[in-house]
C-alpha cells in the first residue's frame, strides 16, 4: 500500500510539474525535496521512465539528478530504457524527437551527479554511453553536452573519446528526423580541443538556475500537494 499511495500522490502533481512548472523552469521546487527521499524517488524514476508520455519520462530523467543517494547504475538504466524505445521506432518516426528531449534531461542529471565526487564516476559511464551510441549511429543531440561533462570533470579519462567525437562531428551528418547538421557538435569539439574554458560552463549556468528555482514560492494548495507527496515518500524509506 505505501507504494500505491506514493504513486497516487505523484500522479496527482506529475502533469502540473511537467506541463506548468517545467515550462517555467521551476520543476525543482518539487524534484529537489523529493530527491531527499532516495528510495521513494528512485521508485518513481523507474516507474515514470516507462511511461508512454515523454513529458513524464523527462520528469523521471530530471528527478534522477536530484536523488541524494542514488543507485550507481540509475542513469545508465535510464539511458538504456530511452535508447531501446528510440530504437523500437521507425527511423523516420518523429516520436524520436521526444526521445531526444528525454536524453537531454538525462545528460543534465549526469552533470548534476558529476558535481558530486561520490557519483561522478557513475555519471561518466552514462555520458560515455550516450557519446558512444551517437558515434555508433544512434544520434543524440545532447552528445556534445555529454562530452562537455566528461572534459570538465574527467578530462584525463576523456581525451581519446574527445578525438573520436571530433572525427564524428566532422564527418557526414546522420539520418534522423531532426535533420542534424552537426554544426553544434563541431563547435563543441573544436572548443574542447582548443581548451576554451567557456565551453565547460554552458550547462553549469543551467544547473545553477535550477538550484535557485527550487526556492520558488507557490500557492498554498500546490504546497499542500507537494507536502503530501513528501509525506508518502517518507513512508517508503
C-alpha positions as CSV (number, residue, x, y, z in Angstrom):
1,X,0.0,0.0,0.0
2,X,2.8,2.6,0.7
3,X,3.9,2.3,-2.9
4,X,0.4,2.7,-4.2
5,X,-0.1,5.8,-2.1
6,X,3.3,7.2,-3.3
7,X,2.3,6.7,-7.0
8,X,-1.1,8.2,-6.3
9,X,0.5,11.3,-4.7
10,X,3.0,11.6,-7.6
11,X,0.4,11.3,-10.4
12,X,-1.7,14.0,-8.7
13,X,1.0,16.5,-9.4
14,X,3.1,15.0,-12.3
15,X,1.2,16.8,-15.1
16,X,1.4,20.1,-13.2
17,X,5.1,19.6,-12.7
18,X,5.7,18.5,-16.3
19,X,3.5,20.9,-18.2
20,X,3.5,24.0,-15.9
21,X,6.4,24.1,-13.6
22,X,8.9,22.6,-16.1
23,X,7.9,25.2,-18.8
24,X,8.5,27.9,-16.2
25,X,11.9,26.4,-15.3
26,X,11.0,25.7,-11.7
27,X,10.2,22.0,-11.5
28,X,13.0,21.7,-9.0
29,X,10.5,23.1,-6.4
30,X,9.1,19.5,-6.5
31,X,12.1,17.5,-7.5
32,X,14.7,18.7,-5.1
33,X,12.8,17.9,-1.9
34,X,11.5,14.6,-3.4
35,X,15.1,13.7,-4.2
36,X,15.9,13.8,-0.5
37,X,13.9,10.6,-0.1
38,X,16.2,8.5,-2.2
39,X,14.4,5.2,-2.2
40,X,11.0,6.6,-3.0
41,X,12.4,8.9,-5.7
42,X,14.1,6.0,-7.4
43,X,10.9,4.0,-7.4
44,X,9.2,7.0,-9.1
45,X,12.0,7.4,-11.6
46,X,11.9,3.8,-12.7
47,X,8.2,3.7,-13.0
48,X,7.9,7.1,-14.8
49,X,10.7,6.2,-17.2
50,X,8.5,3.5,-18.7
51,X,5.6,6.0,-19.3
52,X,4.1,6.5,-22.7
53,X,4.2,10.2,-22.0
54,X,7.6,11.6,-22.9
55,X,6.9,14.5,-20.6
56,X,6.7,12.1,-17.7
57,X,9.9,10.4,-18.9
58,X,11.6,13.8,-18.9
59,X,10.5,14.3,-15.3
60,X,11.9,10.9,-14.4
61,X,15.2,11.8,-16.0
62,X,15.3,15.2,-14.2
63,X,14.3,13.7,-10.8
64,X,17.2,11.2,-11.1
65,X,19.6,14.1,-10.9
66,X,18.2,15.3,-7.6
67,X,18.3,12.0,-5.7
68,X,20.6,12.3,-2.7
69,X,21.8,8.8,-2.6
70,X,21.1,7.2,-6.0
71,X,21.7,3.7,-7.2
72,X,25.0,3.9,-9.1
73,X,23.5,2.5,-12.3
74,X,20.4,4.5,-12.4
75,X,21.4,6.9,-15.2
76,X,22.7,4.0,-17.3
77,X,19.3,2.3,-16.8
78,X,17.5,5.4,-18.0
79,X,19.8,5.7,-21.0
80,X,19.1,2.1,-22.0
81,X,15.4,2.4,-21.5
82,X,15.2,5.5,-23.7
83,X,17.7,4.2,-26.3
84,X,15.7,1.0,-26.6
85,X,12.5,3.0,-27.0
86,X,14.1,5.1,-29.7
87,X,15.4,2.1,-31.5
88,X,12.0,0.5,-31.5
89,X,10.6,3.3,-33.7
90,X,10.8,3.6,-37.4
91,X,13.9,5.6,-38.4
92,X,11.8,8.5,-39.7
93,X,9.3,8.5,-36.8
94,X,9.0,11.9,-35.3
95,X,8.5,10.3,-32.0
96,X,12.2,10.0,-31.9
97,X,12.3,13.8,-31.3
98,X,10.7,13.1,-27.9
99,X,13.4,10.6,-27.1
100,X,16.0,13.3,-27.9
101,X,14.3,15.6,-25.3
102,X,14.3,12.9,-22.7
103,X,18.0,12.2,-23.3
104,X,18.8,15.9,-22.8
105,X,17.4,15.6,-19.3
106,X,19.5,12.5,-18.6
107,X,22.6,14.5,-19.6
108,X,21.6,17.4,-17.3
109,X,21.2,14.9,-14.5
110,X,24.5,13.4,-15.2
111,X,26.1,16.8,-15.0
112,X,24.4,17.2,-11.6
113,X,25.9,13.9,-10.5
114,X,29.3,14.9,-11.8
115,X,29.4,17.7,-9.2
116,X,29.4,15.0,-6.5
117,X,32.7,13.2,-6.3
118,X,30.9,10.1,-5.0
119,X,28.6,9.9,-8.0
120,X,30.8,11.4,-10.7
121,X,32.3,8.1,-12.0
122,X,28.9,6.6,-12.3
123,X,27.6,9.6,-14.3
124,X,30.6,9.4,-16.6
125,X,29.7,5.9,-17.6
126,X,26.2,7.1,-18.7
127,X,27.8,10.0,-20.6
128,X,30.2,7.7,-22.4
129,X,27.3,5.5,-23.4
130,X,25.5,8.5,-24.9
131,X,28.5,9.6,-26.8
132,X,29.4,6.1,-27.9
133,X,25.9,5.4,-29.1
134,X,25.9,8.6,-31.2
135,X,29.3,7.8,-32.8
136,X,28.0,4.2,-33.5
137,X,25.0,5.6,-35.4
138,X,22.1,6.2,-32.9
139,X,22.2,10.0,-32.9
140,X,21.7,12.0,-29.7
141,X,21.7,15.8,-30.0
142,X,23.0,16.0,-26.4
143,X,26.2,14.1,-27.1
144,X,28.1,17.4,-27.2
145,X,26.9,18.3,-23.8
146,X,27.8,14.8,-22.6
147,X,31.3,15.4,-24.0
148,X,31.5,18.7,-22.1
149,X,30.7,16.9,-18.9
150,X,33.4,14.4,-19.3
151,X,36.0,17.0,-20.3
152,X,35.1,19.2,-17.4
153,X,35.1,16.6,-14.6
154,X,37.1,13.7,-16.0
155,X,39.5,15.3,-18.5
156,X,42.3,12.7,-18.0
157,X,39.9,10.0,-18.9
158,X,38.2,11.7,-21.9
159,X,41.0,12.7,-24.3
160,X,40.7,9.6,-26.6
161,X,36.9,9.8,-26.7
162,X,37.0,13.5,-27.5
163,X,39.2,12.8,-30.5
164,X,36.7,10.2,-31.7
165,X,33.8,12.6,-31.1
166,X,35.6,15.3,-33.1
167,X,36.1,12.9,-36.0
168,X,32.4,12.0,-35.9
169,X,31.4,15.7,-35.7
170,X,33.5,16.5,-38.8
171,X,32.0,13.6,-40.8
172,X,28.7,13.2,-42.7
173,X,25.5,14.2,-40.9
174,X,23.5,11.3,-39.7
175,X,20.0,10.4,-40.8
176,X,17.5,11.5,-38.2
177,X,14.1,13.2,-38.2
178,X,15.7,16.2,-36.5
179,X,17.9,16.7,-39.6
180,X,21.1,17.3,-37.7
181,X,23.8,19.3,-39.4
182,X,26.5,18.5,-36.8
183,X,27.4,22.2,-36.6
184,X,26.8,22.2,-32.9
185,X,28.9,19.1,-32.4
186,X,31.7,20.5,-34.5
187,X,31.7,23.7,-32.5
188,X,31.8,21.9,-29.2
189,X,34.5,19.5,-30.2
190,X,36.7,22.4,-31.6
191,X,36.3,24.4,-28.4
192,X,37.1,21.5,-26.2
193,X,40.1,20.5,-28.2
194,X,41.4,24.1,-28.0
195,X,40.8,24.1,-24.3
196,X,38.4,27.0,-24.3
197,X,37.3,27.3,-20.7
198,X,34.0,28.9,-21.6
199,X,33.0,25.7,-23.3
200,X,32.9,23.9,-20.0
201,X,30.4,26.2,-18.3
202,X,27.4,26.0,-20.6
203,X,25.4,23.6,-18.5
204,X,26.6,24.8,-15.2
205,X,24.7,28.0,-15.6
206,X,21.6,26.0,-16.3
207,X,22.2,23.9,-13.2
208,X,22.6,27.0,-11.1
209,X,19.3,28.3,-12.4
210,X,17.6,25.0,-11.4
211,X,19.2,25.3,-8.0
212,X,17.8,28.8,-7.5
213,X,14.3,27.8,-8.8
214,X,13.9,25.2,-6.1
215,X,13.1,28.1,-3.7
216,X,10.2,29.4,-5.9
217,X,7.2,30.4,-3.9
218,X,4.0,28.6,-4.8
219,X,0.4,28.8,-3.7
220,X,-0.8,27.0,-0.6
221,X,-2.8,24.3,-2.4
222,X,0.2,23.4,-4.5
223,X,2.4,23.4,-1.5
224,X,0.0,21.1,0.3
225,X,0.1,18.6,-2.6
226,X,3.9,18.6,-2.6
227,X,3.9,18.1,1.2
228,X,1.5,15.2,0.8
229,X,3.9,13.6,-1.8
230,X,6.8,14.1,0.5
231,X,4.9,12.5,3.4
232,X,4.2,9.5,1.2
233,X,7.8,9.3,0.1
234,X,8.9,9.3,3.7
235,X,6.9,6.2,4.4
236,X,9.0,4.3,1.8
237,X,12.4,5.0,3.4
